[in-house]
């Protein structure tokens, strides 16, 4: 069994969250605990829809709501990281 894949996936998710891509592009984020895998929080997101409606990408990513959502998700991930 290859145990390296989950670590790469976790690193990738963290990198994309820090850059805001996962929060911006997603419509929903589900944060799970490491082991056992349980849902910690499920968040509905609407940032990509706001962009489709003509809002500026930079202003969306700089908004206090977007930053707070990204930091909330990262906080949950870091809190459960072993």
C-alpha positions as CSV (number, residue, x, y, z in Angstrom):
1,X,0.0,0.0,0.0
2,X,1.4,3.4,-1.0
3,X,1.0,5.8,2.0
4,X,2.7,8.7,0.1
5,X,-0.3,9.6,-2.0
6,X,-2.4,11.0,0.9
7,X,0.5,13.2,2.1
8,X,0.9,14.6,-1.4
9,X,-2.8,15.2,-1.6
10,X,-2.8,16.9,1.8
11,X,0.1,19.1,0.8
12,X,-1.5,20.0,-2.5
13,X,-4.8,20.9,-0.7
14,X,-2.9,23.1,1.7
15,X,-0.9,24.9,-1.0
16,X,-4.1,25.5,-3.0
17,X,-5.9,26.8,0.1
18,X,-3.0,29.2,0.9
19,X,-3.2,30.6,-2.7
20,X,-7.0,30.8,-2.4
21,X,-7.7,28.6,-5.5
22,X,-9.6,25.9,-3.7
23,X,-11.9,28.4,-2.0
24,X,-12.3,30.5,-5.1
25,X,-13.0,27.7,-7.5
26,X,-15.0,25.3,-5.3
27,X,-18.7,25.4,-4.6
28,X,-18.4,23.4,-1.5
29,X,-15.5,22.4,0.8
30,X,-15.6,19.4,3.1
31,X,-12.9,19.3,5.8
32,X,-12.3,15.9,7.2
33,X,-10.2,14.6,10.1
34,X,-7.2,12.5,9.4
35,X,-8.0,9.2,11.1
36,X,-10.6,8.2,11.5
37,X,-11.9,10.2,8.5
38,X,-14.9,12.1,9.8
39,X,-16.4,15.3,8.5
40,X,-15.4,18.2,10.6
41,X,-17.1,21.0,8.7
42,X,-18.9,21.4,5.4
43,X,-18.9,24.9,3.9
44,X,-20.9,26.1,0.9
45,X,-19.0,28.6,-1.2
46,X,-20.2,31.1,-3.8
47,X,-17.0,32.9,-4.9
48,X,-16.8,31.4,-8.3
49,X,-20.4,32.3,-9.0
50,X,-19.6,35.9,-8.0
51,X,-16.9,36.0,-10.5
52,X,-19.2,34.6,-13.2
53,X,-21.5,37.4,-12.4
54,X,-18.8,39.9,-13.2
55,X,-17.1,40.6,-9.9
56,X,-13.4,41.2,-10.1
57,X,-11.3,38.2,-9.0
58,X,-8.8,40.3,-7.1
59,X,-11.5,42.1,-5.1
60,X,-13.2,38.7,-4.3
61,X,-9.9,37.2,-3.0
62,X,-9.1,40.3,-1.0
63,X,-12.6,40.6,0.6
64,X,-12.7,40.0,4.4
65,X,-15.3,37.2,3.9
66,X,-13.1,35.3,1.5
67,X,-10.0,35.7,3.7
68,X,-11.9,34.6,6.8
69,X,-13.3,31.5,5.0
70,X,-9.9,30.5,3.7
71,X,-8.3,31.0,7.2
72,X,-11.2,29.0,8.8
73,X,-10.5,26.0,6.5
74,X,-6.8,26.2,7.0
75,X,-7.2,26.4,10.7
76,X,-9.3,23.2,10.7
77,X,-6.7,21.4,8.5
78,X,-3.7,22.5,10.7
79,X,-5.6,21.6,13.9
80,X,-6.1,18.1,12.8
81,X,-2.7,17.5,11.2
82,X,-0.6,15.0,13.0
